[in-house]
Amino acid sequence: MKIEDIAAVIEQIVPPKLAQDWDNVGLLVGDPQKAVNNILLTIDVTKEVVSEAKRLETDLILSYHPVIWDGLKKVTAQGPTGTIYELVQADIAVFSVHTALDAAAGGVNDGLAEIIGICDAEAIGDYVKPGKGDSYKLVVFIPVDAVEKVSNAIFSAGGGVIGNYSHCGFTAYGEGSFLALEGAKPAIGRRGRLERVSEVRFETIVPAGKVADCIAAMRKAHPYETCAFDCYRLHNTEKYGLGRIGKLRKALAVKEIVRRLKRGTGVKAVGIVGKESRMVRQAAVCAGSCGKIINAVIAADTDCYVTGELKHHHALAAQEANLTCICLSHSVSERFILKKLAGQLRNRLKNVKITVSKKDAEPFNWKTL
């Protein structure tokens, strides 16, 4: 597969439109036409990770943090652009996902929310428009014995994808009627006679960019000379943004939340602001560093906030508001998601080797003095 094909698969899982407008996601280094046999997943693209990628004969690095943040005026072997220079020299491409994965369904923040047991988690702030754009409901009426052929044609053309699920559709049985007029070539019955046929109403979701392809595929596979179908534009009510907030399935002590975080993220040390001996009924999470989002967490009268790191004045604000905060360290709050992302890619890219970096690591080495 080519990088452009891999990118299309990644974007199904992590829609780039979910990224914050200040972010830099997508293919940042490399040729879209390059063939890919090996992909390496990492949080950060460091010199050690690049050396690992070379040793593994990696074609594409899928990184969480962008390898390029700002506009570059030069790329040299020495200095801050040395890693980029080395990647280009080694012909290793880089695709970054960052805040798109933060906001995506099943992404980093949903993962943290699941670890500590938040139910019906909602985004906290920094909202973005839905990443997949407009969606349409395609409805078509098919004779019973042709349902599988027509529905599979629509799925193959890009229809029927909802989140991490494909081939999503619904069928209802009924009876269709038609009378073939002069010049018609009916697949069932004959001209001049009213026909009644056992049919299925099949409906599925189609993204805006795939509507024309799906309708063309449907018409080609459908046995009728003229098939009856409807196509409705859907209003998207989902709210995408950073962080997650909600009630816990059951009240938990702070120490139990820490225990779950240790098991779910591998964190070895945490920083705690506020009360440690309390029961938590409503909690919020935000991977990495989420800045002023903490103001919304405080305003929602939340008991506990799990994040990567806090600025000093945000920690003070939390303390004054009686909000307990658990800081895991920036990249520790994110790294756990790589294993899940690797599994999603393996399910879709059967002939590509997917590896999670062993050299990608937390830059801090916490010591007990």
C-alpha positions in Angstrom: 0.0 0.0 0.0 1.0 3.6 -0.6 1.3 6.2 2.1 -1.8 8.0 0.7 -3.7 4.7 1.1 -2.5 4.4 4.7 -3.4 8.0 5.4 -6.9 7.4 4.3 -7.2 4.5 6.7 -5.7 6.6 9.6 -8.2 9.4 8.8 -11.1 7.0 9.1 -10.0 6.3 12.7 -8.8 9.9 13.5 -10.5 12.5 11.3 -8.0 15.4 10.8 -10.8 18.0 11.0 -11.1 17.2 14.7 -7.7 18.8 15.3 -7.5 22.2 16.9 -6.9 25.0 14.4 -3.5 25.8 15.9 -2.3 22.2 15.5 -0.3 20.5 12.7 -1.6 17.1 11.8 -1.5 14.8 8.7 1.4 13.8 6.5 4.3 16.1 7.6 7.3 14.4 6.0 7.4 12.1 3.0 6.1 11.1 -0.4 2.4 10.1 -0.6 3.2 7.7 -3.4 5.8 5.8 -1.4 5.0 2.1 -0.7 4.6 1.1 3.0 5.5 -2.2 4.5 6.3 -1.2 8.1 4.7 1.4 10.4 6.1 2.5 13.7 3.9 4.2 16.3 5.3 6.7 18.8 4.3 9.7 20.9 7.3 11.7 20.0 9.8 11.6 17.1 13.1 11.7 18.9 16.6 10.8 17.7 16.3 7.4 19.5 13.0 6.7 17.8 14.4 7.6 14.4 17.4 5.2 15.0 14.8 2.5 16.0 12.8 3.2 12.8 16.0 2.8 10.7 16.8 -0.5 12.4 13.3 -1.8 11.8 13.3 -0.6 8.2 10.3 1.6 8.9 8.6 3.3 6.0 6.2 5.5 8.0 6.2 6.8 11.5 2.8 7.5 13.0 3.4 10.0 15.7 1.1 11.6 18.2 3.0 14.9 18.6 3.8 16.7 15.3 7.5 16.5 14.3 7.0 20.0 12.8 5.2 22.6 14.8 5.9 25.9 13.1 6.9 27.1 9.7 10.5 26.2 8.8 13.0 28.5 7.1 15.7 25.9 6.8 16.4 22.2 7.4 19.9 21.3 8.4 21.7 18.3 9.8 22.6 20.2 13.0 20.3 22.1 15.4 16.6 21.8 16.0 15.8 20.5 12.5 18.4 17.7 12.7 15.7 15.0 13.2 13.7 16.2 10.2 16.9 16.1 8.1 17.6 12.6 9.2 14.1 11.4 8.4 14.3 12.9 4.9 17.8 11.3 4.3 16.5 7.9 5.5 13.3 8.3 3.4 11.1 7.8 6.4 7.7 9.5 6.3 5.9 10.9 9.3 2.1 11.2 9.8 0.9 13.0 13.0 -2.5 13.0 14.7 -2.2 14.9 18.0 -5.4 16.8 19.0 -7.4 15.0 16.4 -6.8 11.8 18.4 -7.7 13.7 21.6 -11.1 14.7 20.3 -11.9 11.5 18.3 -14.4 8.9 19.5 -12.4 6.2 21.2 -9.3 8.4 21.3 -7.0 9.5 24.2 -9.6 11.3 26.3 -12.2 8.6 25.9 -9.6 6.1 26.9 -8.8 8.0 30.1 -12.5 8.4 30.9 -13.0 4.7 30.5 -10.0 3.9 32.7 -11.5 5.8 35.7 -15.1 4.8 35.0 -16.8 7.9 33.6 -20.2 7.2 32.2 -21.6 9.0 29.1 -18.5 11.2 29.0 -18.9 14.5 27.1 -16.3 16.9 25.7 -15.3 19.8 28.1 -14.3 22.5 25.7 -12.2 23.8 22.7 -15.0 22.4 20.5 -14.5 21.7 16.8 -16.8 20.9 13.9 -17.6 17.2 13.3 -14.5 15.7 11.6 -16.4 13.8 8.9 -18.4 16.7 7.6 -22.0 16.2 6.4 -23.5 12.7 6.4 -26.4 11.4 4.4 -28.9 8.6 4.9 -29.2 6.6 1.7 -32.4 4.5 1.5 -33.0 2.1 -1.4 -35.7 -0.5 -2.1 -34.4 -3.9 -3.3 -35.9 -7.2 -4.2 -35.1 -9.7 -1.4 -32.7 -11.9 -3.4 -30.5 -8.9 -4.4 -30.1 -7.3 -1.0 -26.6 -8.7 -0.2 -25.3 -7.7 -3.7 -26.6 -4.1 -3.5 -25.7 -3.5 0.1 -22.1 -4.8 -0.3 -21.7 -2.6 -3.4 -22.6 0.5 -1.3 -20.3 -0.6 1.5 -17.4 -1.1 -0.9 -18.0 2.4 -2.3 -17.5 4.0 1.2 -21.0 3.8 2.8 -21.9 2.2 6.1 -19.1 3.5 8.3 -20.0 4.7 11.8 -17.1 5.4 14.1 -15.0 2.3 14.3 -17.6 0.1 12.6 -18.1 -0.7 8.9 -21.0 -2.4 7.0 -23.6 -0.6 9.2 -27.1 -0.9 7.7 -30.7 -1.5 8.5 -33.3 -3.6 6.6 -37.1 -3.7 6.8 -39.3 -6.0 4.8 -42.3 -4.9 2.8 -44.0 -5.0 -0.6 -43.2 -2.8 -3.6 -45.4 -2.2 -6.6 -44.8 -0.9 -10.1 -46.3 -1.0 -13.6 -43.8 -1.0 -16.4 -44.9 1.4 -19.2 -44.1 1.3 -23.0 -40.3 1.3 -23.5 -39.5 -0.2 -20.1 -37.4 -3.3 -19.7 -38.5 -4.7 -16.3 -36.3 -7.2 -14.5 -39.4 -8.7 -12.9 -42.8 -9.1 -14.6 -43.7 -7.6 -17.9 -44.9 -4.3 -19.5 -48.5 -3.3 -19.0 -49.1 -5.4 -15.8 -49.1 -4.2 -12.2 -46.5 -6.1 -10.3 -46.2 -6.6 -6.5 -42.8 -7.7 -5.3 -41.4 -8.7 -1.9 -38.7 -6.0 -1.3 -36.4 -4.8 1.5 -36.0 -1.2 2.5 -32.2 -0.9 3.0 -30.7 2.2 4.6 -27.2 3.2 5.6 -25.0 6.2 6.4 -22.9 7.8 3.6 -20.4 10.6 4.1 -20.9 13.6 1.8 -17.8 12.9 -0.2 -18.9 9.4 -1.0 -22.6 10.0 -2.0 -22.0 10.0 -5.7 -19.9 6.9 -5.6 -22.3 5.0 -3.4 -25.3 5.9 -5.6 -23.4 4.9 -8.7 -22.4 1.5 -7.1 -26.0 1.0 -5.9 -27.4 1.6 -9.4 -24.9 -0.7 -11.0 -25.6 -3.6 -8.6 -29.4 -3.1 -8.5 -31.3 -5.5 -10.7 -34.0 -3.0 -11.6 -33.8 -0.8 -14.7 -34.9 2.1 -12.5 -34.4 1.7 -8.8 -36.2 3.8 -6.2 -34.1 5.5 -3.6 -33.9 8.5 -1.3 -31.0 10.4 0.0 -31.4 12.6 3.1 -28.9 15.1 4.6 -28.4 14.4 8.3 -28.0 16.9 11.1 -25.0 16.0 13.2 -25.7 16.5 16.9 -22.4 15.1 18.2 -20.1 17.5 20.0 -16.4 17.1 19.5 -13.7 18.8 21.6 -10.9 18.3 24.2 -11.3 16.5 27.5 -14.1 14.5 28.9 -16.4 15.0 31.9 -19.2 13.0 33.5 -20.5 11.0 36.5 -18.6 7.8 37.6 -20.4 4.5 37.4 -19.9 4.4 41.2 -18.2 6.7 43.7 -14.5 6.0 44.1 -11.8 7.1 46.5 -9.0 9.1 45.0 -6.6 6.3 45.8 -8.7 3.8 43.8 -8.7 6.2 40.8 -4.9 6.4 41.1 -4.7 2.6 41.2 -6.8 2.3 38.0 -4.6 4.9 36.3 -1.5 3.0 37.2 -3.0 -0.2 35.7 -4.4 1.5 32.6 -1.6 3.9 31.7 1.5 2.4 33.4 2.1 5.6 35.4 4.8 5.2 38.1 4.4 8.6 39.9 1.6 11.1 40.1 1.3 14.7 41.3 -1.8 15.5 43.3 -3.3 18.8 44.0 -6.0 19.1 46.7 -7.6 16.5 48.9 -6.5 12.9 48.6 -9.0 11.5 51.1 -12.3 12.1 49.4 -14.9 10.2 47.4 -15.2 11.1 43.7 -18.7 11.1 42.1 -18.1 13.4 39.1 -14.7 13.5 37.3 -13.0 15.0 34.3 -10.0 14.0 32.2 -7.8 15.8 29.7 -4.7 14.3 28.3 -1.5 16.3 28.0 -1.9 19.9 28.9 -5.3 21.4 28.6 -4.8 25.0 29.8 -8.0 27.0 30.6 -10.3 23.9 30.2 -9.8 23.5 34.0 -12.0 26.6 34.4 -14.9 24.6 32.9 -14.1 21.7 35.1 -14.2 23.9 38.2 -17.5 25.5 37.1 -19.1 22.1 36.7 -18.5 21.4 40.5 -16.3 18.4 39.6 -14.6 16.3 42.4 -11.5 15.1 40.5 -9.6 16.1 37.4 -7.1 13.8 35.7 -4.6 15.4 33.3 -1.0 15.3 32.2 0.3 18.5 33.7 -1.0 21.8 35.1 0.5 25.3 35.1 1.2 26.7 38.6 -1.7 29.2 38.5 -4.1 26.5 37.3 -3.0 24.2 40.2 -3.6 27.1 42.6 -7.1 27.7 41.2 -8.0 24.0 41.6 -6.7 24.0 45.2 -8.8 27.1 46.0 -11.9 25.5 44.3 -11.6 22.2 46.3 -10.9 20.3 43.1 -8.6 17.3 43.4 -6.2 17.0 40.4 -4.1 14.0 39.5 -1.2 14.8 37.1 0.3 11.8 35.3 3.0 13.8 33.4 2.3 15.0 29.9 3.2 12.1 27.6 2.3 9.4 30.2 -1.3 10.6 30.0 -1.2 9.9 26.2 1.2 6.9 25.6 -1.3 4.2 26.6 -3.4 4.9 23.6 -0.7 3.7 21.1 -1.5 0.0 21.8 -5.2 0.5 21.0 -4.4 2.5 17.9 -2.0 -0.2 16.7 -4.7 -2.8 17.1 -7.2 -0.7 15.0 -4.6 -0.4 12.3 -3.8 -4.1 12.3 -7.4 -4.9 11.7 -7.5 -2.6 8.6 -4.0 -3.1 7.2 -3.5 -6.8 7.0 -0.3 -6.7 4.9 1.5 -4.0 6.8 3.6 -4.6 9.9 2.5 -2.4 12.8 5.0 -1.8 15.7 4.7 0.3 18.8 8.1 2.0 19.6 10.2 0.7 22.5 12.4 3.8 22.4 9.6 6.4 22.8 9.7 7.3 26.5 8.7 9.9 29.1 11.5 12.5 29.2 11.3 12.9 33.0 13.0 10.5 35.3 11.2 11.0 38.6 13.4 10.4 41.8 12.4 10.0 45.4 14.8 12.1 47.5 
